[in-house]
Amino acid sequence: MSRITRRDFVKAAAAVGATAAIGRSAIGSYVIDRNIGSGQFSLTEQFELIETALAEEVERGVTIVSDVDGHSQCLMSVDVEGGEVIDIRGDPLDPEGRGELTLRGKHMKSVLYAPARLQYPMKRVGERSEGRWEQISWDEALTTIADKLGEIKKEYGAEAIDFHYGHYHSGDVGSYLSRLANLIGTPNISTPNHICHVPRIFLQFIFDFGAVVPPDVAHTNLIIIWGGNPEVTNKPQQIAIREARERGAKLVVIDPRVTAYAEEADIYAQLRPGTDGALALGMLNVIINEELYDTEFVDEWTIGFEELKKFVKDYPPEKVEEITWVSAETIREIARMYATTKPACISPRNALDQHTNASCAIRAINILMAITGNLDVKGGNIIALPVLMGQNDVSLGEKLPPEALEKKIGVDKCLFSRIFHMFPSASTPALWGAIIHGEPYFVKAMFVMAANPVLTCANANVVEEALRKLDFLVVADIFMTPTAELADIVLPACTFLEKTRYATYSTHADHSWNARSRIVLSPKVVEPIYESWSDWKIICELGKKLGYAEYFPWKTREEAIDYELEPLGVTCEKLRAHPEGITITLPPLMYKKFSGFFGGILRSILKMTKFEDYPEMYRKYEGFMEGFFTPSKKVEIYSERLEELGYDPLPVYREPAESPVSRPEIAREYPLILITGVKLEMYTHSMMRNIPELYEQFPENLLEINPETAAKLNIKDGDVVGVESPRGRIECSAYVTDRIDPRVVCLYHGFADSNCNVLTDNNAVDPITGSTGLKSSLCKVEKI
């Protein structure tokens, strides 16, 4: 941590003349802020102020990485006095956040010191959700968990245990929970990743490009924001888009809701929810028919273009208009603008992951990037090589028997669960059926970390039924959530201010917008409050209780981080010396390929010669990559691998599982299309509703409904309405707005009192990605 030491005092004394020239020292400013001293520069006063700061041991400006700002991972500057956080603000030296934080980030101190925090381990003594708990020690809690998991494994097999985690940004949940699961022998690690970023990663990385491709907004002349609103979800992206617009970049927005970006866009397409794939195919039709594609790139670096050319003839703009509600002229206008503006990029966002036809839209958008020559060019969509490619893998995947993988929940439901093993990939929508009905077998225990599936997973009534039926449920969290209320054992977890971790900025397309290939240490700034433990410590100590102590040899998180980053030559000590972060200056795989002392020399030579510009390198497929990381070394427009696996080799558009077109018999009773899961700036998923400063800004869920529709239903702004789907019913207040189409209504995400996921379906999923239709189902609305 940043301390004022005696050495600093000597340095300050030597530099005081220079300080006088400036007018006021940083320490002087600090004391003035605290109403100490005159506020006027005085040589004598400066020495007194320095001595005062030394005596109080004030720790100022400790740089950490935010864990509540979504994927942005903005840097925070934290002031600590006497072991207590006194101020949190954005770090102006952060190349991503530039000193800005979201509303939730600004109020993190209130989360840290919230009275409602879980304080100690507890075991349930009443019925589930009855709220009767008994305080127990950590040793009793871990012993109980280890014994119960051991009993279930012995009686039902390891696969009867599921590990589930959600908010992964703390950096240690996913990899170490995978380590524990693999040692136990269960293939079942479930997450919300099927509706959050992994569908895009899966298709880009495994089938289309062999890499993820974030947009190079800093250098683009056109950005398409497709299915999202970075203004409320990602501060660095908001900054990047703002700066691009200020220098004249064009903006296209594709979204069923009129966002702030839609209002300022050069072109806005308000499409029918769940028809993104058809719109992308209509754009491909225009670009190919008008020969606006990059002939050189297509000929040299793609396979399957001729098949695509024939395929998109079935998607002329007039037909696509009927499907999407976007006019044929607008489709042509967007296609022409994207294809002819050089360079141009697309930001495919989270909403695309939340449809039962997600794979069509994602693959069609990927093809748009490729045939227009916008892949890995300055201002296009760049190939990001994740830093984790150069790290030591701690998951111990080799410990899981191959036959166990065949038992993974969801292998019969979607391709993602069937073939993707480098990331937790048990199917969460299918998990509930396994618990309730034993399909394909009974899951008897769940260990849940940093997740609240009762609120965040589709078909909440089924989720709650499943959790109630478990033989054993453990939840580790910061607060008592609706999920934790159903648990047998509840464990108090730390906030990110109370633990050391690190962050990388190159995992997927929501990263690397403003600074690439970077590692930043986020040191612990205060000791854990009450009896809370970090996620990493909980996992490691449970692993030891289960008999796997040799696989958890680290005494501290810093030791484990050093092990993970060892191939990259990065340590916690080095990261502490660079709070702004360390850039990995070679492709990460080079660090494993050229290791040791002589490997370091060779890497230095490579940096000076071949990789002088890395990570700001473009057209990497023409250089050291020697093509794309696909079997053909090209962009695979026509995917023979998908075809061999029994799926469409080209992105065939199919209607959402529940739409007025696919289910007209349901639409007669439920005539409105329902969008759920819209995010708010003051909350992260279901978190932070118990923080008064945030809660008062948006205290309840609202139903966005068009004035025309509201008038037909005799609904006025603020009226209480009932919203019903084939799965369930909720009540909330109406928000009458012309930002939504008359045929569509919309609910926000994460409210316990009006949970939108009571209405959504977990049974129908995209056959490739496993995505559920959170943003394209049917409902009816009535005034109460």
N, C-alpha and C positions, 0 to 999 in steps of 0.2 A: 504494500500500500504506500501511497505518497505521504511521507512524513517530513516534517521540518527537523532536521538533525543538527548537531553541533557543526558538522561540515557545511551544512547549508548556511548556518549563521556566519561562518567565516567568509563564505562566498558572497553573502549578502553585504557584509561589511566592506568587502573589496569593491563591490559594484555600486555602493550607495551613491557615488558621484553620478554615475550614469542614470540611476533612479531619479536623482534630483532633476536631471535634465528632462526626464519624461514628465515628472510632476508628482506621481503618486505610485507607490509600490503595490504589488498584488496583495501583500499581507496588510498593507495600510488600508486598502479597499475592503478587505475582509473585516478589519476591526471597525471601520467606519460603518459598514453594513450592520454591525452588532452594536452600534451606538457607543463605541469606546473611542476615545481620542477626539481631537478637535476637528478632524476632517481637513486640516490644512497641513501642507508638507512641512516637516520639521526634522532636522537631522537627529536631534536628541530623541524626539518622539519615535522615529523609525526604529532606533535600537530598542527602545522600550517595548514597542509593538512586537518586534521579533522575539524578544525574551518572553513576552506574554504568550505568544503563540507556542514557543518551545515549552513553556510550563504547562500549558493546557493540552499539549500533544494533539492538536487538532489535525485530523486527516481530511484534506480537502481535495476535491476533484479526482477521486478514485474512479477510474474508467471501468465500466462494466457493460455487458451486452443485455439489452432489454429482452425479456422473455414474454412480454404481453403485447408486443406490437406485430403479431402475426409473423410472416416470413421476413419482415424487414430487418429484424435484429439490429435496431438502431443502438448507437452507443449512448450510454448515460454517464453523467458525471455526478458522483455521489459524495456528499460531505458527511463526515462522521465525527462526532464529538462524544467522548466518554463512552464509547461502545454503542452509541445510538445514532441512527441516521437523522440528520437535521435538515437536509435538502437534497432534492433530486432534480436534475435538469438535463436537457440535451447537451451533448458534447459538440461544440462548434467545429472541432477538428475531425469529426466523423465524416468520411467521404460519402457515406450513404445518407445519413439523416441530416447532416449539415447543422446540427444543433437543435433540430426540431423533433418533437415527440407527439404522438397521438394523445388524445385526452386520457386514455387509460394509462399510458406511460407516465403522464404528468402526475397521476394520482397513485403511483405505486407505493409511496410511503404509507398511504392509508390502508393498502392491502397488507403491508408488512405488519402494521400495528393494529389491525382490525380486532375488535374484542371477540368476534365470533370464530377466530381461528381455533382449529383443533389443537389441544394442548398436550395430550398424552395418549398412549394406546388404550383402546377400550374394547371390551367384548360385550356382545348383546346378551341381555338377561331376560328380555321379553320377547314378544312376537316381532317379526320383521316389520319395520317402519313404526313400531310402537313408541320408539324414542327412549327405551330404558337401557341404560348402559352402566357398566362397571369399569372403573379405572384399573388397568393392569400394568405390569412392568413390560419393558421391551423384551426382556428375556422370556417372560411367560407368553407374550404375543407371538414371538418368533418360534418358540417351542411348539405352541399350539398349531401354528400354521404348518410347520414342518411335519409334525405328527399326522395332521389331517391329510395333507397332500400325499404323504407316504402311504397312508391307509387307502386312499382312493386309487393311487397308482397300483397298489398291490391287488386290489379287488377288481378294478375295471380296466386297468391299463393306463399308461402315461397319457394317452390321447384323450382321456376323460378330463384332463386339466387344460384349461384355456388361460393364457396370459393376454390381457387386454390393456393397451395404453392409448392415450389420445394426444394431448398437447406435448409433442416430442421435443420442443425447442430447448429443453434443459440440456440436451446433448448426451445424456447418459442413460436415458430410459430405454430406448429402442435396442441399442447394441448390447447392453448388459442384461436386459430382460431376455433377449434372444439367447445369450450365453447360458442363462439359467434354464430356459426352456429346453435348449438342446441337450444340456447335461441331464435333465430329468427324462428326456426322451419324447416330449410331446411336440408334434408339428404345428400345434394350434396356438398361434400368436395372432390375435385379431386387433384391428385398429379401424379408425374411420377413413383410412387412406383410399378406399374405393370411391369416396366422394370428395376427396381432397388431394389434388395434384398427381397422385400415382397413375390414374388413367392416362394422363398426358405423358408422364415419364415413361410408362410401360410401352406405349406405342412408339414414341420417338426413339427410345433407347433400344428396345428389343427388335422392332420390326422396320421402321422407316429410315432412321439415320444412324443408329448406333451411338447416339449422343442426345443430350438435351440441348435446346436451342433458345436461350433467352433473347429478347429483343435488345438491340444496341440503340436504345432510345437517344443516347447522348449525341449520336452522329446521324440520326435518321432525318429524312425529309417528309416522312409520312408514317404515322403509327395508327394501326387498327386496334382498338380496345374491344375485344370480343367476349362478352359475357362476364363483366365484372366492373367494380367501381373502386379503383385504387385510392381515391380521395379519402375513403373511410377505412380502408383495410391496410394500406401500405404506404407509410410516409416517404421513404426514398423514391418509390415509384411516382408518387404524387409530385415530388420535387423534380424528378427527371422529365415528366410529361410537361410540367409547367415551364421548365427551362427550354424544352424543345419547342413549345408553342411560342415562347417569347422570341425565339430566333427564326420563326416563320414556318415551322413544320406543320403539315396538314394533319387533321385528326378525323378519323372515321370511328363511329361508335355503333356497335351492333348489340342490342339489348332490348328485351321486352319492356323494360322500365325506362322512363326518361330520367336519367341521372344528370348530375351537374355537368359531366363531360358531354352527355348527349345534347344538352342545351347549347354548348359552345362549339360543337363539332361542325366541320365542313360538310359532312354527310352523316345523317343518323338513320339507321334502319331499325324500326320497331317491329321485330319479327314475332311470329307466334311461338310461344315457349316450346322448346324441343324440336324445332325445325332448322337448327343451325347447320346440320349436315346438308340438307337440301339447298340452303342458301350458298354454302361453299361450292357445291356441285354446279349451281347455276353460274357462279362466278367463273369456275373452270371452263364451263361451256363458252362463255363470252371470250375469255382470254385465248382459248385454243382456236375457236372459230375465226376470231379476228387476228390471229397469228401475233398476239402480243407477248408470247412467251419467249424465254431466252433460249434460242435454238442451240447455241453452242453448249450451254450447260446441259440441256436436255439430251443432246446427242452423246455427250461424253460422260455424263455423270448420273444418268438415270436408267432404269430398266422398266419396261412396261408402258412407255408413253403411247405407243400405237394402240394398245388395248384401252388406255384411258381415253384417248381421242374418240374411239368408237363408243365407249361407255357413256361419256357425258352428253352425247347427242340426245339421250333420253331426258336431259334436264335443261331444256331451253328456258330462258327467263320468264316467258309467259306461263309455262307450266309451274315453275318454281314460285311465281307470284301467287298462284292458287294455293300452294302448300304453305307458304311462309307469311302471307299477307304483305310482303314487301313488293312494291311495284316493280315491274320488269325494267322500267327505266332506271330506277334506283339501283337495281342489281347491276345493270350495265355500267352505270356511273361509278360504282364502287370498284368493280372489276377493272375498268379502264384506268382509274386513278391509281390503284394499287400496282398494276402491271407497268404503268408508264412513268410513275414517279420513282426516281432513283436517288438514293436507296430508299427502301420502304421496309417496314417490319410489322409483325403482328404479335400482339400479346393475347394468346388464348388463355382465358382465365377460369377460375374455379367453377363457375356455373356450368361450363361444358362438361365437367365431371359428374354432374348430377341429373343425368337423363338415362333412360333405359336404352337409348340409341347413341350413347356418348362416343363409341368407337368410330362411327361413321363420321361425325363432325370433326373429331380430332384428326383422323387420317386425312380427310379432305382438306383441312386447313394446312396440315403438314405438306401436302402435295402443292398447294398454292404457293407456299414459301419456296419450294424446290423449283417448279417450272418457270417461275419469274426470275430466277437467278438471285434470289435474296438470301441464300444460305451462306453463312460464314463470310459475308462481305461487310465492310464498314457501313454501319447504319442499317443492316439487315438483321436477320436472326442468326446469332453467332453460335458456334459449337463450343459448349462449355465442358471442360474436362474436370470433373469434380476432384477437389483436393483429397477426398477420402479414397480415391484410387491409389494414392501413395501411402496410406496409413496401414498400420497393422490392424488386421481384422480381429476383433475380440469376440465375435459371435460364436465361435467353435462349431460352425456348421457341420464339420466332419464328425462330430460326436453323435449326430442324429442318424440313426440307421436308415438306409434307403427305403426300407419297407414302411417306415413310419411316415415318410412323405406321402405315400399312397393313401394314407388314412386322413390326410389333412381335410378339415371341414371346407367344403366348397370345390373340391377337385372335379366334382360332377356338375357344378353349377356355372363356372366361368373359367375361361382360359387363364386369366391372371393367377388364380389359385392353383391351377393345374401345373403351370410350368415355371412360375416365378418364385425362386427360392432364395434370392439374394436380399430379400426384404420381407418382413412379416406379411404373409399373404393368405392366412385363413380367411374365409369369407364371413364377414360379420353378419350380413343379412341371413345367411344360412345357419349361423351359430344358434339362433334362438330356437329353430326347429329341432336341432340336435338336443338341446336341453329339454324341451317340452315333449317331443315325440320320439326321441331316440333315432333320428334320421341323419346320418346312416348308423349312428350309435349314440348312446347317452353321454353328454358332457355333464360332469357332476360338480366341478369346482371351477371358480374363476378368481384370478388375482388381477385386480384392476388398479392401474396407476395413472394419475393425471388425466382421468377421463370420466365422463358423466353420461354413459349411454342411455339412461332413462330419458334424458332431454335431447341428446344429439343424434340418436340413431332412428332410422325409419320405423314406423309402426310402434310407437311408444308403449301402447297397451300390451303388445306381445312381448316387448323387451322386459317390461316390469313383471309380466307373468313368468317369463323364463328365469329372471333373477330370483324371484320368490321360490321357484322350484328347485334351485340348486341345493345340493347337500352342504356346500361350503362356499362362502363369498367373502373375499378380503378386498378392502378398498383403502388405498393410500392417497390422501389428498390434503389440501391446505384447509379446506372448510368441510363442514357436513353438508354434502350434496344429496339430492334425491336418490342417487345411486348408493351413496354411503349409508343412507338410512335403512337400506335393505340388507346391509352386510352383517356377517357374524363377527368379524374383527375389523376395526377401523384404526388406521395408523396415521399419525400426524406428520405431514411432509413439510419440508422447507419451501420458502420462496427462493427465487434465484439470487436474492440479496444475501442469503445465508449459506451459500455454497459456492465452491469453485468449479468452474466448467469452462468450456471453450466453444467457439462458434466458427463454422466455415460458411463461405458465401458463394458456393458454386454447386449446390446439390441439384437444383431444378430451375425451371424457367421463371420463378418468382425471385430468384437471387441474381446477383452479378449485374445489376442495372447500372450502378455507379462506381463500383470497385470490384475487380475480378480476382479470383484465386487467392483469397485472403484467409488467414487464421487470426482470431482475436481471443485472448484470454479474458475471462470474466471472473475476477477473483472474489472470494467471499469478503464482504465488507463489514458484516456484523456476525456474531455468533448466533447459532440457531436459537430461536425464542422457544420458551417452554421446554418440552421434551421432543421437539420436532427433529427429524432426521432428513438428510438429503435422499433423493431417490436412489442414487448410486450406493449409499451406505446401506439402505434398506435391502437392496438386491444382494449386495455382497454378504451381509450378515445372515440373510436368509439362506444363501447358498452354503455358507459354512454350517448352519444348523442342519441342512439337508445332507451333509456329509461330503461336500465338494470344496473343502477348505483349500486344497492344493490348487484349485482353479481360480481362487480369489486371493492371490498372494500379496496384493498391494495394501500397505498400511494407510495410505492417504490417497485422496483423489489426484493429487499432483503426481504421485508415482505412476498411477494408471494413465494419466494424460501423457506423461513422458514416454511410456511404453507405446501408446497408440501413435504418437507422432515421431517416434524414433527414426523410421526410415526417411523422414523428411529433414532430419537434422534439426528439429525444432523441439525446445523444451519449455517448461513453465517459466524457468528463469529467463530465457530469451524473450518469451512473450511478455513477461512482466516489464522488461526493459523497453518494450515497444507497445504501450497500451493502445496505440492506434491500430495495431495488428501487423503481421508479417505477411508479405506477399510471396507466394510460391512461384519462383521465377523460371521454372521449367515445367513441362507437362508432368503431372504427378507420377505417371508410370515410370518416368526416367529415374526416379529416386530409388525404386525397387530394382530396376534393371542395373543401375550403376551405384552400388552401395559400398560402404567401407571407405578407407582413406584414399585409395587410388580412384575409387568411384567418384569421390568428392572432387578430385582433381579433374577427372574427365568431365564431370558436370559443369565445372567452372569453364572449361574450354568450350563446351557446347553452348553455354550461355553467351560467351563472347563472340561465337561464330554463328551457329545455326539458329539460336533462340534469343538473339539480342532483343527482339521486340516482345517476347512472351511476357505476360499473358495477352498483350494487345496485338496478337497475331490474327491475320485473316487468311482465308482460303487454305486452311491447314490441311484440307483433303488433297491439295495439290503438292503438299510438302511432306513433312515427317509422318503424317498419318497414312500416306500412300493410299488415298481413297477414304471412303467412309467405313466406319466400324460395323459393316454388315457383311454377310457371307459373299455377296457379289462385289463388295467394295464400292457400291453405288447406292444412290437413293432408290429404294425398292418401292416404286409406285404400285406395281403389280406384285403383290407379296405371294410368292410361291410357298413360303413357309406357312402363312395363314391358310392357304388353300390345302396344303398337305394335312394341316391340323383340323380341317373340316369347316373352315370359315371363309367368308367372302374375301377374295384376293384384292378386290377393289372396294371402295367405301360405298356400298349400296345403302341408299336411304330407306329406312323403315320408320313408320310412325311410332311415337312414344307408346308404351304399353297401354296407357290409359289416356286417350284423347278423344275429342268429338268424332274423329275419323276412324280410329281403330276400335272404339267401343261406343257406337251410337246408342246402344240399348242402355248403357250406364248414363250417357250424356243426357238422355231424356229426363232423368231424375236429378242429375248433377250437371247442370249446363255450363258452369263456369270453369275455366282453366285456372288451376291454383299453382302459384309460385310460393315456395317456402324457403326458409334458410337465408333470407337477406340479412346481411351483417350491419352492425352499427358501430360507429367509431368509439363509443364509450365502453364497449364490452368486447371481450375475446371469447367467442363461442358462448357457453353458458356461464362463464365466470364474471365476477365483479358486480353482480346485481346487488350484493350486500354492502357496497361502498356508497354511503349516502351522497357524496358529491357527484357520483356518476349516475346513481339510480334516479336522482331527482330530475336529471336531464331527459330520461326516457324510461319512465317507471312501469309501463305496461305495454303488452303487445297491441298492435293495431292492425286492422284489415284495410289495406289500400283498395279502394273501390272507385270506379269512374263515376262522375256525376250522373251520366245518363243511366247507368245501371242502378245506382242508388235511388234515383227518382222512380224508376219502375218498381222498386221494392219498398218504396216509401221510407227510405233510410236517409237520415240527415247526419251531418258531420257530428261525431261524438256519441251517436246512438249505440247502445249495446246490441250486438248482433250475434247470432249463432252461425257458426261455420261448420258444415258437416260434409264428410266424405264417406265412401263405403266402409272405412275403417273406424270412424269415430266422430266425435263432435266436441267443439270447444266454443267458448264465448269470449268476446273481446269488444273493444270499441271500434267504431268505423272511422276511417280517415278518408274523406271524400276528396279525390284529387284527379286531375286530368293527366297525371303522369303515367297512368295505367290505361290500357286498352279496355273498352267497355266489355269485352268478352273474357277479361282476365281479372283476377284478384290476387293479392299478395299479402303474405304474413312474414313477420320478422322471426329471428332465430334465437332460441335459448331461454325463453321465458317459462318458468315452472308453472305459473298460474294459468297460462294460456299457451300450452305447448303445441306448436305447429306440427310436431311429429306424431301427435295422436292421429293426424289425418293422412300421413304418408304410408306408403306400401313397402314392405321388405321382401315380398315374394317375387315380383317381376324385376329382373336385373338385365343389364347389358351382358350378352353372352361372352364377350371378350374381356371387358374390364370389371364386370361385377357391379357396375354403378346402379344405384337406385334412382327412381324418378322423383327426386325431391322438388324439382322445378317444373314438372309437367304432369300433373294429375288432375282429377276432376272433383268439383265440390258444388255445394249449393249454399246460399246465404239467405237468412231471414232476419227480420227485425224482431227483437224480443220486447 
